Amino acid sequence: MTEALPGRLDDDGVRPVEVSDRARTAPERTPMGVYVSVRGWLECDGTQLGAVRRIVAAHEDEHYNGGWGMPRRHVNWTCYVFYGADIRESGLEWFAGQVGEMARIPASDEDGDLVRGLFLVSHEIDGTAEWQVRDGRLLVSPADGRHRYLDV
């Protein structure tokens, strides 16, 4: 995981992620490769959901973007946006670019709530990482051992 998303761990064992401009480019499709299982969700309000939809559309690749699931209509006050797909390691930075942009969506009302969420990213070789979307950033840390059952 460190090679795909470099950075330094802070005192809490969390790595803030800075994503390059390459993250805007659709991942290469190669015949063989290492795969990463990505599953998780974001929480936002209806206005922020519109921004999430625009970010997904801007990164359209006609393949991995098919992993996004969004509500057809707004139900109550929180919108949940889900992602689940097995993607090539080469697509991880591209995906992190989308999530990083989503993390930076500003609050849309006086409550000041930012987009927040959690993803588990299981790398075939490097193991599982936890991606936290909070405080306007994407933060990466090693996943808790309790999640190992998902990697069998």
Beta strands, then each sheet from edge to edge (+ up, - down):
strand 1: 15-16
strand 2: 35-44
strand 3: 68-69
strand 4: 79-88
strand 5: 116-123
strand 6: 127-134
strand 7: 137-142
sheet 1: 1+ 7- 6+ 5- 2+ 4- 3+
end
